[in-house]
Structure formats: C-alpha cells, structure tokens
Amino acid sequence: MQIRISWPADHLTATLEDTPTSRALAKALPITSSAATWGEEVYFDTGVSVEREAGAEQVVDPGTVAFWTDGDALALPYGPTPISRGEECRLASPCNLLGALDGDPRRLATVRNGDPIRVELVTD
C-alpha cells in the first residue's frame, strides 16, 4: 500500500507494510492534520487509535513511517530528536512500524510546526 503525505512546501510518498495499524490507518484516509516537529521528526494526529504491536521500536532508521500509539499520531523521523544519542532517530516511546518513505526523508525538514498536512492513499 502506498500513501502520499503532503504539506505546503512539498510532498512524499511512503510504502506501508500490511500490518494491523496500517490497515486501520488506511480505513481512516484521507486525513488532514496539523504538523508538529520534535527535533528532526514530524508528527501529527491521525484520529486513529490502536494498540502497541509486538514489534514496536523506539530507535528507527531515518524515513521510517511509525505510529505513535501514545498520541494516535504518525511519526516521521528524518534525523535526531531531542532524546537521541548521537545521530540516531529515537522516538518518544516505542512505535508501531508501518513502512518507509520513498525518496529522501530530509525533505521533511521543510515542514513547519502548525503546517497543514494531508495523508491519502495513492490509487494510480
């Protein structure tokens, strides 16, 4: 499954694995939210509430599409966060792993706190 994440300055697509969380997210799409930034991570509320999955992780690769169950939010890290050790991408708490961004995750650096952000299924 592929999704498109759009904000005023740019957009990226992401490829998601077939997981319970990605299926729950897909059912809620399209969604529009307000972006927040935390170090080199963009996150935003989805209105989707799911349980933490067995494979949830806190330290992930840049460009990972993660679901923060504590905040019902998508978390999109592209570099260190305020709690990272060194250059790692450390999320606020273990998150469900959904997939990965297609292309350069550093493009997320153009997202500003409060930007409108839209997520939709790619159907073409």
N, CA, C and O of each residue as an XYZ file, in Angstrom:
496
protein
N       0.853     -1.179      0.000
C       0.000      0.000      0.000
C       0.892      1.233      0.000
O       1.927      1.267      0.666
N       0.480      2.236     -0.751
C       1.264      3.467     -0.815
C       0.380      4.647     -0.402
O      -0.792      4.730     -0.767
N       0.986      5.561      0.376
C       0.292      6.778      0.796
C       1.079      7.992      0.321
O       2.281      7.910      0.065
N       0.378      9.123      0.208
C       1.018     10.396     -0.121
C       0.846     11.310      1.084
O      -0.257     11.464      1.609
N       1.945     11.912      1.513
C       1.943     12.854      2.626
C       2.299     14.212      2.037
O       3.383     14.391      1.481
N       1.375     15.176      2.161
C       1.552     16.494      1.530
C       1.523     17.591      2.581
O       0.759     17.524      3.543
N       2.361     18.600      2.387
C       2.371     19.806      3.216
C       2.677     20.969      2.286
O       3.050     20.744      1.134
N       2.528     22.217      2.754
C       2.620     23.346      1.823
C       3.876     23.379      0.963
O       3.790     23.764     -0.203
N       5.023     22.998      1.476
C       6.272     23.135      0.720
C       6.606     21.948     -0.171
O       7.443     22.082     -1.064
N       5.975     20.777      0.039
C       6.428     19.574     -0.671
C       5.467     18.419     -0.403
O       4.415     18.599      0.210
N       5.843     17.243     -0.867
C       5.116     16.012     -0.546
C       6.062     14.829     -0.727
O       7.063     14.917     -1.439
N       5.730     13.736     -0.080
C       6.464     12.479     -0.221
C       5.447     11.348     -0.302
O       4.317     11.481      0.167
N       5.857     10.245     -0.897
C       5.046      9.041     -0.801
C       5.760      8.081      0.152
O       6.953      8.214      0.427
N       4.996      7.123      0.637
C       5.548      6.104      1.518
C       4.912      4.773      1.169
O       3.745      4.712      0.781
N       5.681      3.716      1.308
C       5.181      2.368      1.097
C       5.003      1.720      2.459
O       5.939      1.644      3.256
N       3.772      1.250      2.716
C       3.449      0.654      4.005
C       3.330     -0.855      3.888
O       2.837     -1.379      2.889
N       3.789     -1.544      4.921
C       3.614     -2.988      5.032
C       2.167     -3.271      5.428
O       1.448     -2.375      5.871
N       1.754     -4.510      5.267
C       0.409     -4.922      5.667
C       0.441     -5.279      7.156
O       0.781     -6.405      7.521
N       0.090     -4.325      8.005
C       0.051     -4.540      9.457
C      -1.323     -4.125      9.972
O      -2.045     -3.414      9.274
N      -1.701     -4.550     11.171
C      -2.984     -4.090     11.716
C      -3.076     -2.565     11.784
O      -4.134     -1.997     11.515
N      -1.983     -1.905     12.140
C      -2.011     -0.445     12.245
C      -2.129      0.210     10.881
O      -2.882      1.172     10.727
N      -1.404     -0.287      9.887
C      -1.500      0.330      8.556
C      -2.891      0.117      7.971
O      -3.398      0.992      7.269
N      -3.519     -1.026      8.245
C      -4.889     -1.252      7.765
C      -5.861     -0.288      8.447
O      -6.757      0.248      7.794
N      -5.691     -0.059      9.767
C      -6.555      0.884     10.487
C      -6.368      2.303      9.943
O      -7.336      3.047      9.789
N      -5.118      2.669      9.655
C      -4.843      3.989      9.099
C      -5.495      4.135      7.729
O      -6.126      5.154      7.448
N      -5.347      3.127      6.877
C      -5.895      3.180      5.517
C      -7.404      3.410      5.543
O      -7.932      4.144      4.707
N      -8.100      2.788      6.494
C      -9.554      2.951      6.592
C      -9.935      4.386      6.928
O     -11.025      4.835      6.573
N      -9.039      5.119      7.616
C      -9.331      6.499      8.036
C      -8.968      7.534      6.973
O      -9.348      8.698      7.097
N      -8.239      7.130      5.933
C      -7.769      8.089      4.932
C      -8.882      8.528      4.002
O      -9.807      7.754      3.756
N      -8.826      9.753      3.473
C      -7.779     10.751      3.697
C      -7.967     11.462      5.034
O      -9.084     11.597      5.534
N      -6.857     11.910      5.596
C      -6.907     12.712      6.820
C      -6.135     14.011      6.606
O      -5.170     14.060      5.843
N      -6.572     15.039      7.281
C      -5.860     16.315      7.307
C      -5.598     16.636      8.767
O      -6.480     16.490      9.613
N      -4.389     17.072      9.056
C      -3.999     17.334     10.431
C      -3.085     18.549     10.463
O      -2.850     19.199      9.444
N      -2.579     18.839     11.642
C      -1.652     19.944     11.836
C      -0.309     19.363     12.264
O      -0.228     18.634     13.252
N       0.732     19.685     11.522
C       2.050     19.110     11.775
C       2.691     19.695     13.029
O       2.520     20.871     13.349
N       3.422     18.850     13.718
C       4.271     19.272     14.830
C       5.666     18.742     14.548
O       5.823     17.707     13.901
N       6.679     19.451     15.035
C       8.051     18.997     14.859
C       8.687     18.803     16.223
O       8.391     19.520     17.180
N       9.568     17.818     16.287
C      10.285     17.496     17.520
C      11.684     17.089     17.101
O      11.917     15.945     16.713
N      12.623     18.037     17.181
C      13.945     17.777     16.606
C      13.762     17.540     15.113
O      13.088     18.315     14.433
N      14.360     16.474     14.608
C      14.232     16.138     13.190
C      13.199     15.018     13.023
O      13.480     13.965     12.451
N      12.005     15.280     13.538
C      10.870     14.382     13.389
C       9.632     15.241     13.169
O       9.456     16.285     13.798
N       8.780     14.777     12.264
C       7.467     15.382     12.052
C       6.445     14.390     12.574
O       6.534     13.195     12.292
N       5.475     14.881     13.334
C       4.400     14.002     13.783
C       3.091     14.768     13.766
O       3.074     15.998     13.812
N       1.991     14.024     13.698
C       0.675     14.657     13.634
C      -0.401     13.639     13.977
O      -0.272     12.440     13.730
N      -1.470     14.177     14.558
C      -2.601     13.358     14.981
C      -3.306     12.767     13.766
O      -3.446     13.419     12.730
N      -3.750     11.509     13.915
C      -4.456     10.834     12.823
C      -5.924     10.580     13.151
O      -6.716     10.293     12.253
N      -6.293     10.681     14.419
C      -7.641     10.309     14.815
C      -7.843      8.806     14.882
O      -8.951      8.335     15.136
N      -6.770      8.046     14.653
C      -6.819      6.583     14.703
C      -6.230      6.137     16.030
O      -5.169      6.611     16.435
N      -6.914      5.231     16.701
C      -6.415      4.726     17.977
C      -6.203      3.216     17.867
O      -7.140      2.469     17.583
N      -4.959      2.774     18.094
C      -4.622      1.345     18.016
C      -3.719      0.979     19.187
O      -3.147      1.848     19.845
N      -3.604     -0.304     19.431
C      -2.722     -0.810     20.486
C      -1.291     -0.908     19.958
O      -1.069     -1.033     18.754
N      -0.332     -0.849     20.873
C       1.069     -1.052     20.506
C       1.243     -2.502     20.052
O       0.781     -3.428     20.719
N       1.908     -2.689     18.923
C       2.146     -4.024     18.374
C       3.413     -4.629     18.956
O       4.257     -3.917     19.500
N       3.541     -5.939     18.839
C       4.666     -6.676     19.418
C       6.017     -6.185     18.888
O       6.998     -6.177     19.633
N       6.086     -5.782     17.636
C       7.366     -5.377     17.048
C       7.678     -3.898     17.179
O       8.556     -3.393     16.479
N       6.981     -3.189     18.058
C       7.188     -1.737     18.203
C       8.641     -1.442     18.573
O       9.258     -2.177     19.344
N       9.178     -0.356     18.012
C      10.568      0.021     18.273
C      10.658      1.507     18.584
O       9.813      2.297     18.162
N      11.702      1.877     19.332
C      11.926      3.274     19.680
C      13.025      3.903     18.839
O      12.937      5.080     18.492
N      14.060      3.136     18.506
C      15.150      3.641     17.663
C      14.953      3.053     16.273
O      14.938      1.835     16.094
N      14.801      3.949     15.281
C      14.461      3.527     13.923
C      15.368      4.224     12.916
O      16.109      5.143     13.265
N      15.302      3.784     11.678
C      16.066      4.407     10.601
C      15.387      5.697     10.150
O      14.165      5.814     10.241
N      16.162      6.666      9.663
C      15.547      7.852      9.065
C      14.602      7.422      7.943
O      14.924      6.529      7.159
N      13.443      8.057      7.873
C      12.487      7.723      6.817
C      11.504      6.630      7.192
O      10.642      6.269      6.390
N      11.621      6.098      8.402
C      10.655      5.102      8.865
C       9.302      5.782      9.057
O       9.227      6.901      9.565
N       8.241      5.102      8.652
C       6.887      5.565      8.941
C       6.441      4.788     10.177
O       6.249      3.573     10.131
N       6.282      5.514     11.279
C       5.953      4.887     12.557
C       4.629      5.443     13.073
O       4.232      6.555     12.725
N       3.956      4.659     13.901
C       2.710      5.103     14.518
C       2.915      5.160     16.017
O       3.181      4.147     16.665
N       2.786      6.371     16.562
C       2.970      6.609     17.992
C       1.635      6.359     18.683
O       0.738      7.201     18.642
N       1.513      5.197     19.315
C       0.235      4.801     19.923
C      -0.125      5.688     21.106
O      -1.307      5.856     21.405
N       0.871      6.264     21.793
C       0.594      7.136     22.940
C      -0.097      8.434     22.511
O      -0.756      9.081     23.326
N       0.048      8.816     21.238
C      -0.513     10.079     20.769
C      -1.425      9.945     19.561
O      -1.831     10.950     18.977
N      -1.755      8.697     19.175
C      -2.592      8.454     17.983
C      -2.042      9.203     16.771
O      -2.799      9.775     15.985
N      -0.726      9.192     16.632
C      -0.078     10.038     15.632
C       0.871      9.245     14.733
O       1.449      8.238     15.142
N       1.012      9.727     13.501
C       2.092      9.250     12.645
C       3.351      9.987     13.052
O       3.318     11.195     13.286
N       4.449      9.277     13.138
C       5.747      9.856     13.473
C       6.691      9.576     12.304
O       6.874      8.428     11.899
N       7.282     10.639     11.775
C       8.136     10.545     10.595
C       9.507     11.124     10.917
O       9.747     12.306     10.674
N      10.417     10.307     11.464
C      11.747     10.819     11.802
C      12.656     10.872     10.570
O      12.629      9.983      9.720
N      13.461     11.936     10.498
C      14.451     12.023      9.423
C      15.837     12.325      9.971
O      16.783     12.483      9.200
N      15.969     12.406     11.284
C      17.249     12.664     11.933
C      17.055     12.619     13.436
O      16.033     12.126     13.914
N      18.022     13.128     14.189
C      17.962     13.052     15.649
C      16.794     13.850     16.247
O      16.396     14.893     15.727
N      16.266     13.327     17.348
C      15.249     14.018     18.142
C      15.926     14.498     19.434
O      17.081     14.154     19.683
N      15.231     15.280     20.249
C      15.850     15.775     21.486
C      16.349     14.676     22.444
O      17.185     14.958     23.302
N      15.859     13.442     22.317
C      16.325     12.369     23.214
C      17.250     11.378     22.514
O      17.591     10.343     23.087
N      17.660     11.680     21.280
C      18.566     10.793     20.547
C      19.938     10.755     21.198
O      20.372     11.712     21.839
N      20.599      9.643     21.021
C      22.006      9.511     21.405
C      22.801      9.535     20.110
O      22.746      8.592     19.321
N      23.530     10.603     19.898
C      24.266     10.746     18.639
C      23.312     11.074     17.504
O      22.410     11.898     17.655
N      23.517     10.421     16.365
C      22.735     10.718     15.158
C      21.519      9.823     14.987
O      20.832      9.922     13.970
N      21.231      8.954     15.946
C      20.103      8.026     15.804
C      18.761      8.762     15.775
O      18.652      9.895     16.245
N      17.748      8.105     15.219
C      16.366      8.581     15.279
C      15.703      7.856     16.448
O      15.327      6.690     16.330
N      15.563      8.553     17.578
C      14.937      7.956     18.761
C      13.576      8.600     18.964
O      13.475      9.806     19.193
N      12.534      7.789     18.877
C      11.170      8.253     19.050
C      10.858      8.418     20.535
O      11.580      7.901     21.387
N       9.776      9.141     20.843
C       9.414      9.429     22.233
C       9.170      8.161     23.043
O       9.467      8.122     24.237
N       8.635      7.131     22.408
C       8.395      5.831     23.031
C       8.306      4.805     21.903
O       8.240      5.195     20.737
N       8.301      3.510     22.210
C       8.202      2.529     21.125
C       6.955      2.765     20.265
O       5.862      3.005     20.777
N       7.149      2.690     18.956
C       6.080      2.947     17.990
C       5.897      1.741     17.076
O       6.835      0.985     16.825
N       4.670      1.576     16.584
C       4.395      0.547     15.585
C       5.050      0.951     14.276
O       4.956      2.105     13.857
N       5.714      0.002     13.631
C       6.406      0.278     12.374
C       5.475     -0.049     11.213
O       4.959     -1.162     11.111
N       5.265      0.941     10.335
C       4.328      0.767      9.231
C       5.023      0.570      7.891
O       4.514     -0.150      7.033
N       6.174      1.195      7.701
C       6.848      1.128      6.416
C       7.916      2.188      6.329
O       8.530      2.554      7.331
N       8.139      2.686      5.108
C       9.217      3.662      4.895
C       8.820      4.675      3.837
O       8.052      4.381      2.921
N       9.365      5.881      3.989
C       9.186      6.922      2.984
C       9.920      6.532      1.711
O      10.981      5.910      1.760
N       9.350      6.900      0.579
C      10.006      6.720     -0.716
C      10.753      8.019     -0.989
O      10.158      9.094     -0.915
N      12.030      7.947     -1.301
C      12.775      9.173     -1.567
C      13.488      9.672     -0.317
O      13.579      8.967      0.688
N      13.988     10.891     -0.399
C      14.844     11.459      0.644
C      14.022     11.953      1.828
O      13.276     12.922      1.689
N      14.140     11.307      2.999
C      13.367     11.740      4.157
C      13.739     13.145      4.638
O      12.961     13.768      5.361
N      14.917     13.657      4.251
C      15.327     15.002      4.680
C      14.427     16.088      4.090
O      14.450     17.230      4.549
N      13.631     15.735      3.071
C      12.659     16.702      2.538
C      11.662     17.118      3.611
O      11.038     18.174      3.503
N      11.505     16.284      4.662
C      10.611     16.636      5.767
C      11.099     17.866      6.531
O      10.337     18.453      7.299
N      12.351     18.263      6.334
C      12.883     19.450      7.011
C      12.130     20.712      6.609
O      12.229     21.732      7.291
N      11.371     20.657      5.502
C      10.614     21.829      5.071
C       9.258     21.941      5.771
O       8.553     22.933      5.588
N       8.886     20.934      6.569
C       7.631     21.005      7.329
C       7.834     21.944      8.511
O       8.816     21.830      9.245
N       6.902     22.870      8.689
C       6.946     23.812      9.810
C       5.873     23.460     10.816
O       4.802     22.971     10.456
N       6.166     23.714     12.085
C       5.202     23.490     13.156
C       3.888     24.184     12.788
O       3.889     25.374     12.475
N       2.795     23.471     12.821
C       1.495     24.044     12.509
C       1.083     23.953     11.050
O      -0.055     24.280     10.712
N       1.998     23.511     10.167
C       1.624     23.348      8.757
C       0.457     22.374      8.628
O       0.393     21.386      9.359
N      -0.466     22.643      7.704
C      -1.478     21.630      7.413
C      -0.796     20.460      6.707
O       0.060     20.657      5.845
N      -1.175     19.274      7.072
C      -0.574     18.074      6.479
C      -1.696     17.126      6.103
O      -2.639     16.933      6.871
N      -1.597     16.535      4.925
C      -2.659     15.653      4.430
C      -2.039     14.310      4.074
O      -0.948     14.233      3.507
N      -2.771     13.250      4.424
C      -2.341     11.890      4.081
C      -3.480     11.233      3.320
O      -4.631     11.242      3.755
N      -3.130     10.663      2.175
C      -4.143      9.994      1.353
C      -3.549      8.749      0.710
O      -2.333      8.629      0.565
N      -4.418      7.833      0.332
C      -3.982      6.641     -0.384
C      -3.582      7.024     -1.803
O      -4.223      7.871     -2.426
N      -2.530      6.404     -2.311
C      -2.151      6.578     -3.697
C      -2.873      5.483     -4.469
O      -2.695      4.298     -4.189
N      -3.684      5.881     -5.437
C      -4.503      4.909     -6.141
C      -4.110      4.724     -7.606
O      -4.681      3.880     -8.297
N      -3.132      5.514     -8.088
C      -2.759      5.413     -9.509
C      -1.795      4.319     -9.775
O      -1.393      4.116    -10.921
